[in-house]
Amino acid sequence: MAHKITDECISCGACADTCPVGAIVAGDGKYEINADECVDCGACAGGCPVEAIVAE
């Protein structure tokens, strides 16, 4: 089960920097996680300063 970035995202990119598999990319107004590439490690959630990443 992949993680999801909510609308609370402030597009800072901290999550993308913490993703070990490069599954996070800039999207339209917020970052997005590619569910097919996500290994569900949770590193991105720990790196988000506004807690905008949740497990689906």
C-alpha positions in Angstrom: 0.0 0.0 0.0 1.5 3.3 -1.1 1.5 6.6 0.8 -0.4 9.6 -0.4 0.3 13.3 -0.4 -2.7 15.3 0.8 -3.8 18.8 -0.2 -1.9 20.1 2.8 1.3 19.8 0.7 3.2 23.1 0.4 5.3 21.9 -2.5 8.6 22.3 -0.6 10.1 19.1 -2.1 11.4 17.7 1.2 9.6 14.4 0.6 11.2 13.9 -2.8 14.6 14.4 -1.3 13.9 11.7 1.3 12.4 9.1 -1.1 15.0 6.3 -1.7 13.4 5.1 -4.9 12.6 8.4 -6.6 8.8 7.7 -6.5 7.9 11.4 -5.7 7.6 14.0 -8.4 6.3 17.6 -8.6 2.7 17.6 -9.7 0.1 20.3 -10.3 0.1 22.4 -7.2 1.6 19.6 -4.9 4.0 16.7 -5.1 2.7 13.3 -6.1 3.8 9.7 -5.2 3.9 7.2 -8.0 2.1 4.2 -6.3 3.7 1.7 -8.7 7.2 2.8 -7.6 6.5 3.4 -3.9 8.1 0.8 -1.6 6.0 2.0 1.4 9.0 2.7 3.6 7.5 5.9 5.1 10.7 8.0 4.7 8.7 10.7 2.9 6.2 11.0 5.8 9.0 11.5 8.2 10.6 14.2 6.0 7.4 16.3 5.5 7.4 19.5 7.6 3.6 19.8 7.4 2.6 16.2 7.9 0.9 16.1 4.5 1.7 12.5 3.7 -0.5 9.6 4.9 -0.6 5.9 4.4 -3.4 4.8 2.1 
